[in-house]
Structure formats: C-alpha cells, structure tokens
Amino acid sequence: MATEAQIAKSKKKPKFSSRKTRRCFRCGRKRGYMRAFDLCRICFRELASRGEIPGITKSSW
C-alpha cells in the first residue's frame, strides 16, 4: 500500500509530462500498472476472478 503522501504527490501536475506517475486507484501501487483498467496487476486479478470487470474471464485451456 502506498502512503497518502505518495498518492497525493502523484496526483499533482508534474513540471514535465514524462514525470507523471500512474497509480492504481484502489491501492495506490505504481508497479505492475495496467493503463486500460487503471489498476495494478494484483487488484486486476482480484476483481477479474470475482467477475467484477466486464468482458474479462479467467482463461482455462
């Protein structure tokens, strides 16, 4: 979990656009982030396995 200060800092507009830090909106994690879902890999997996993300199903072959 990211601290509140880290989350607040990442929400501020950076001086340069390349310094933008994208974070998971649920937990604030910045590593393993998926832009398409605005989630980190851990939160994505939790929500997908519960069926809360429309169009995503657990693969099995």
Stockholm file with secondary structure:
# STOCKHOLM 1.0

chainA/1-61         MATEAQIAKSKKKPKFSSRKTRRCFRCGRKRGYMRAFDLCRICFRELASRGEIPGITKSSW
#=GR chainA/1-61 SS CCCHHHHHHHHSCCSSGGGCCCCCTTTCCCTTEETTTTEEHHHHHHHHHHTCSTTCCCCCC
#=GC SS_cons        CCCHHHHHHHHSCCSSGGGCCCCCTTTCCCTTEETTTTEEHHHHHHHHHHTCSTTCCCCCC
//
